[in-house]
Amino acid sequence: MDTRSKLAIRYDALKRYFMVNLLSMRLPLYIVTEYPKSGGTWLAQILADYLDIPFPRNQAPKIQSNVMHGHYGYSSLMENVVVLFRDGRDVIVSEYYYSLFPNDRASPFLINETRNALRFHDYDDVRNNLPKFIEYIFEKRMRSKSPFQFSWAQFVRTWRGKDVITIKYEDMVDNTAIAVRPVIQGLTHKETDLALLSKIVDSYSFQKQAGRKPGVEKNGSFLRKGTYGDWHEKFSPIACEIFDAYAGDELIELGYESDHLWVLNHTLRNTK
């Protein structure tokens, strides 16, 4: 990447930061924020098509009404915010593949940085590598001073109790139109055209975008699997304990678990 392109990326980031914090109500903007690998691009595409406004993906936005997607922490200056949550354990699995394997979206710099930091003997041995990877990701994000870098638990906490619209990735996978419908109603304060929404949802289905059915894994693709619950297979008992130490309270807060006994229950299920 040359110097000019780096400057262009920094300018784009600053412009987006200015817009979402100062212009979200005036233009208006519709802000989709997520922790990385939670389905934010998918949701932003659907909203932009339904609202019939641009979604400036990977390009500098114009000063006009847009759907803006990013990884933003809470700011009282933001309006029209949709917060997308996903089970942090599945996020970690997705982030493992995104950070350690070449794919059609990941930065080669990120992959080289992560591999140099962890130096696993066999990168395909996800189950045995995850404990160290979980520690690395949480510690790296928690130490970061960037406003766009935070751990999954920190992201959940920053939006806790805020007056924003929320949606879960898992609900989108189960029934996209039904999950997105209240989001649109919350943003527009109008009844949703379910027929139009269903048509748009179909055009952005995993199968149409990835060219394969959900659950058919392709590690070299940004759209790797299109399902949820992958962590059940990939997490070892040690990985469960480490994740729970960093973010167990947030799992419970979001309703993914009822208490910390999930660690023991997972271990018992996998030793039968």
Contacts in CASP RR format, 6 or more apart in sequence:
PFRMAT RR
TARGET T0000
AUTHOR 0000-0000-0000
METHOD contacts of the structure
MODEL  1
MDTRSKLAIRYDALKRYFMVNLLSMRLPLYIVTEYPKSGGTWLAQILADY
LDIPFPRNQAPKIQSNVMHGHYGYSSLMENVVVLFRDGRDVIVSEYYYSL
FPNDRASPFLINETRNALRFHDYDDVRNNLPKFIEYIFEKRMRSKSPFQF
SWAQFVRTWRGKDVITIKYEDMVDNTAIAVRPVIQGLTHKETDLALLSKI
VDSYSFQKQAGRKPGVEKNGSFLRKGTYGDWHEKFSPIACEIFDAYAGDE
LIELGYESDHLWVLNHTLRNTK
8 60 0 8 1.000
11 60 0 8 1.000
12 59 0 8 1.000
12 60 0 8 1.000
12 61 0 8 1.000
13 148 0 8 1.000
15 60 0 8 1.000
15 61 0 8 1.000
16 61 0 8 1.000
16 68 0 8 1.000
16 70 0 8 1.000
17 147 0 8 1.000
19 27 0 8 1.000
19 29 0 8 1.000
19 61 0 8 1.000
19 63 0 8 1.000
19 66 0 8 1.000
19 68 0 8 1.000
20 29 0 8 1.000
20 31 0 8 1.000
20 68 0 8 1.000
20 72 0 8 1.000
20 75 0 8 1.000
20 78 0 8 1.000
21 75 0 8 1.000
21 77 0 8 1.000
21 78 0 8 1.000
22 77 0 8 1.000
23 29 0 8 1.000
23 63 0 8 1.000
24 31 0 8 1.000
24 68 0 8 1.000
24 77 0 8 1.000
24 78 0 8 1.000
24 79 0 8 1.000
24 80 0 8 1.000
24 81 0 8 1.000
25 79 0 8 1.000
25 80 0 8 1.000
27 63 0 8 1.000
27 64 0 8 1.000
27 65 0 8 1.000
27 66 0 8 1.000
28 65 0 8 1.000
28 79 0 8 1.000
28 80 0 8 1.000
29 65 0 8 1.000
29 66 0 8 1.000
29 67 0 8 1.000
29 68 0 8 1.000
29 79 0 8 1.000
29 80 0 8 1.000
30 47 0 8 1.000
30 51 0 8 1.000
30 53 0 8 1.000
30 65 0 8 1.000
30 66 0 8 1.000
30 67 0 8 1.000
30 68 0 8 1.000
30 80 0 8 1.000
30 82 0 8 1.000
30 187 0 8 1.000
31 67 0 8 1.000
31 68 0 8 1.000
31 69 0 8 1.000
31 70 0 8 1.000
31 72 0 8 1.000
31 78 0 8 1.000
31 79 0 8 1.000
31 80 0 8 1.000
31 81 0 8 1.000
31 82 0 8 1.000
32 40 0 8 1.000
32 43 0 8 1.000
32 44 0 8 1.000
32 47 0 8 1.000
32 67 0 8 1.000
32 68 0 8 1.000
32 69 0 8 1.000
32 70 0 8 1.000
32 82 0 8 1.000
32 84 0 8 1.000
33 69 0 8 1.000
33 70 0 8 1.000
33 71 0 8 1.000
33 72 0 8 1.000
33 73 0 8 1.000
33 81 0 8 1.000
33 82 0 8 1.000
33 83 0 8 1.000
33 84 0 8 1.000
33 159 0 8 1.000
34 40 0 8 1.000
34 43 0 8 1.000
34 69 0 8 1.000
34 70 0 8 1.000
34 71 0 8 1.000
34 83 0 8 1.000
34 84 0 8 1.000
34 85 0 8 1.000
34 86 0 8 1.000
35 71 0 8 1.000
35 85 0 8 1.000
35 86 0 8 1.000
35 88 0 8 1.000
35 91 0 8 1.000
35 150 0 8 1.000
35 152 0 8 1.000
35 155 0 8 1.000
35 156 0 8 1.000
36 71 0 8 1.000
36 91 0 8 1.000
36 95 0 8 1.000
36 98 0 8 1.000
37 86 0 8 1.000
37 91 0 8 1.000
37 94 0 8 1.000
37 95 0 8 1.000
37 98 0 8 1.000
38 84 0 8 1.000
38 85 0 8 1.000
38 86 0 8 1.000
38 91 0 8 1.000
38 169 0 8 1.000
39 84 0 8 1.000
39 86 0 8 1.000
39 169 0 8 1.000
39 172 0 8 1.000
40 69 0 8 1.000
40 70 0 8 1.000
40 84 0 8 1.000
41 57 0 8 1.000
41 69 0 8 1.000
42 172 0 8 1.000
42 204 0 8 1.000
43 69 0 8 1.000
43 82 0 8 1.000
43 84 0 8 1.000
43 167 0 8 1.000
43 172 0 8 1.000
43 180 0 8 1.000
43 183 0 8 1.000
44 55 0 8 1.000
44 57 0 8 1.000
44 67 0 8 1.000
44 68 0 8 1.000
44 69 0 8 1.000
45 55 0 8 1.000
45 57 0 8 1.000
45 204 0 8 1.000
46 176 0 8 1.000
46 180 0 8 1.000
46 197 0 8 1.000
46 200 0 8 1.000
46 201 0 8 1.000
46 204 0 8 1.000
47 55 0 8 1.000
47 67 0 8 1.000
47 82 0 8 1.000
47 180 0 8 1.000
47 183 0 8 1.000
47 184 0 8 1.000
47 187 0 8 1.000
48 54 0 8 1.000
48 55 0 8 1.000
48 66 0 8 1.000
48 67 0 8 1.000
49 200 0 8 1.000
49 203 0 8 1.000
49 204 0 8 1.000
50 184 0 8 1.000
50 196 0 8 1.000
50 197 0 8 1.000
50 200 0 8 1.000
51 67 0 8 1.000
51 184 0 8 1.000
51 187 0 8 1.000
51 188 0 8 1.000
53 64 0 8 1.000
53 65 0 8 1.000
53 66 0 8 1.000
53 67 0 8 1.000
54 61 0 8 1.000
54 62 0 8 1.000
54 64 0 8 1.000
54 65 0 8 1.000
54 66 0 8 1.000
54 67 0 8 1.000
55 66 0 8 1.000
55 67 0 8 1.000
55 69 0 8 1.000
56 62 0 8 1.000
56 66 0 8 1.000
56 68 0 8 1.000
57 69 0 8 1.000
61 68 0 8 1.000
70 148 0 8 1.000
71 148 0 8 1.000
71 155 0 8 1.000
72 78 0 8 1.000
72 148 0 8 1.000
73 147 0 8 1.000
73 150 0 8 1.000
73 155 0 8 1.000
73 158 0 8 1.000
73 159 0 8 1.000
74 158 0 8 1.000
74 159 0 8 1.000
74 162 0 8 1.000
80 187 0 8 1.000
81 164 0 8 1.000
81 165 0 8 1.000
82 164 0 8 1.000
82 165 0 8 1.000
82 166 0 8 1.000
82 167 0 8 1.000
82 183 0 8 1.000
82 187 0 8 1.000
83 159 0 8 1.000
83 162 0 8 1.000
83 164 0 8 1.000
83 165 0 8 1.000
83 166 0 8 1.000
83 167 0 8 1.000
84 166 0 8 1.000
84 167 0 8 1.000
84 168 0 8 1.000
84 169 0 8 1.000
85 156 0 8 1.000
85 166 0 8 1.000
85 167 0 8 1.000
85 168 0 8 1.000
85 169 0 8 1.000
85 254 0 8 1.000
86 168 0 8 1.000
86 169 0 8 1.000
86 170 0 8 1.000
86 228 0 8 1.000
87 169 0 8 1.000
87 170 0 8 1.000
87 228 0 8 1.000
87 229 0 8 1.000
87 231 0 8 1.000
87 251 0 8 1.000
87 254 0 8 1.000
87 256 0 8 1.000
88 152 0 8 1.000
88 231 0 8 1.000
88 243 0 8 1.000
88 247 0 8 1.000
88 250 0 8 1.000
88 251 0 8 1.000
88 256 0 8 1.000
89 229 0 8 1.000
89 231 0 8 1.000
89 235 0 8 1.000
89 243 0 8 1.000
89 251 0 8 1.000
89 256 0 8 1.000
90 169 0 8 1.000
90 228 0 8 1.000
90 229 0 8 1.000
90 230 0 8 1.000
90 231 0 8 1.000
91 152 0 8 1.000
92 130 0 8 1.000
92 133 0 8 1.000
92 134 0 8 1.000
92 137 0 8 1.000
92 152 0 8 1.000
92 231 0 8 1.000
92 243 0 8 1.000
93 126 0 8 1.000
93 130 0 8 1.000
93 230 0 8 1.000
93 231 0 8 1.000
93 234 0 8 1.000
93 235 0 8 1.000
94 224 0 8 1.000
94 230 0 8 1.000
95 137 0 8 1.000
96 126 0 8 1.000
96 129 0 8 1.000
96 130 0 8 1.000
96 133 0 8 1.000
96 234 0 8 1.000
97 103 0 8 1.000
97 219 0 8 1.000
97 220 0 8 1.000
97 224 0 8 1.000
98 105 0 8 1.000
98 106 0 8 1.000
98 110 0 8 1.000
98 222 0 8 1.000
98 224 0 8 1.000
99 106 0 8 1.000
99 110 0 8 1.000
99 111 0 8 1.000
99 114 0 8 1.000
99 133 0 8 1.000
99 137 0 8 1.000
100 111 0 8 1.000
100 114 0 8 1.000
100 115 0 8 1.000
100 118 0 8 1.000
100 120 0 8 1.000
100 123 0 8 1.000
100 133 0 8 1.000
101 111 0 8 1.000
101 123 0 8 1.000
101 219 0 8 1.000
101 220 0 8 1.000
102 108 0 8 1.000
102 111 0 8 1.000
102 220 0 8 1.000
103 219 0 8 1.000
103 220 0 8 1.000
103 221 0 8 1.000
103 222 0 8 1.000
103 224 0 8 1.000
104 220 0 8 1.000
104 221 0 8 1.000
104 222 0 8 1.000
105 222 0 8 1.000
106 222 0 8 1.000
114 136 0 8 1.000
115 123 0 8 1.000
117 136 0 8 1.000
118 129 0 8 1.000
118 132 0 8 1.000
118 133 0 8 1.000
118 136 0 8 1.000
120 129 0 8 1.000
120 132 0 8 1.000
122 129 0 8 1.000
123 129 0 8 1.000
126 234 0 8 1.000
127 233 0 8 1.000
127 234 0 8 1.000
127 235 0 8 1.000
127 236 0 8 1.000
127 239 0 8 1.000
128 236 0 8 1.000
130 234 0 8 1.000
130 235 0 8 1.000
130 236 0 8 1.000
130 239 0 8 1.000
131 236 0 8 1.000
131 238 0 8 1.000
131 239 0 8 1.000
131 242 0 8 1.000
134 239 0 8 1.000
134 242 0 8 1.000
134 243 0 8 1.000
134 246 0 8 1.000
135 242 0 8 1.000
137 151 0 8 1.000
138 151 0 8 1.000
138 152 0 8 1.000
138 153 0 8 1.000
138 246 0 8 1.000
138 247 0 8 1.000
141 149 0 8 1.000
141 150 0 8 1.000
141 151 0 8 1.000
141 152 0 8 1.000
141 154 0 8 1.000
142 150 0 8 1.000
142 151 0 8 1.000
142 154 0 8 1.000
144 150 0 8 1.000
150 158 0 8 1.000
151 246 0 8 1.000
151 247 0 8 1.000
152 247 0 8 1.000
152 250 0 8 1.000
153 246 0 8 1.000
153 247 0 8 1.000
153 248 0 8 1.000
153 249 0 8 1.000
153 250 0 8 1.000
156 247 0 8 1.000
156 250 0 8 1.000
156 253 0 8 1.000
156 254 0 8 1.000
157 250 0 8 1.000
159 166 0 8 1.000
160 253 0 8 1.000
165 182 0 8 1.000
165 183 0 8 1.000
165 186 0 8 1.000
165 187 0 8 1.000
167 179 0 8 1.000
167 180 0 8 1.000
167 182 0 8 1.000
167 183 0 8 1.000
168 179 0 8 1.000
168 254 0 8 1.000
169 228 0 8 1.000
170 228 0 8 1.000
171 178 0 8 1.000
171 179 0 8 1.000
172 179 0 8 1.000
172 180 0 8 1.000
173 214 0 8 1.000
173 226 0 8 1.000
173 227 0 8 1.000
173 228 0 8 1.000
176 201 0 8 1.000
176 205 0 8 1.000
177 194 0 8 1.000
177 197 0 8 1.000
177 198 0 8 1.000
177 201 0 8 1.000
180 197 0 8 1.000
180 201 0 8 1.000
181 192 0 8 1.000
181 194 0 8 1.000
181 197 0 8 1.000
184 192 0 8 1.000
184 197 0 8 1.000
185 191 0 8 1.000
185 192 0 8 1.000
202 208 0 8 1.000
206 212 0 8 1.000
206 213 0 8 1.000
206 214 0 8 1.000
206 223 0 8 1.000
206 226 0 8 1.000
207 213 0 8 1.000
207 214 0 8 1.000
209 223 0 8 1.000
210 218 0 8 1.000
210 221 0 8 1.000
210 223 0 8 1.000
210 226 0 8 1.000
212 218 0 8 1.000
214 225 0 8 1.000
214 226 0 8 1.000
214 227 0 8 1.000
215 225 0 8 1.000
215 226 0 8 1.000
215 227 0 8 1.000
216 225 0 8 1.000
217 224 0 8 1.000
217 225 0 8 1.000
218 224 0 8 1.000
218 225 0 8 1.000
232 266 0 8 1.000
235 243 0 8 1.000
235 266 0 8 1.000
237 263 0 8 1.000
237 266 0 8 1.000
237 267 0 8 1.000
237 270 0 8 1.000
240 262 0 8 1.000
240 263 0 8 1.000
240 266 0 8 1.000
240 267 0 8 1.000
241 263 0 8 1.000
244 251 0 8 1.000
244 260 0 8 1.000
244 262 0 8 1.000
244 263 0 8 1.000
248 257 0 8 1.000
248 260 0 8 1.000
251 257 0 8 1.000
251 262 0 8 1.000
252 258 0 8 1.000
252 259 0 8 1.000
252 260 0 8 1.000
END
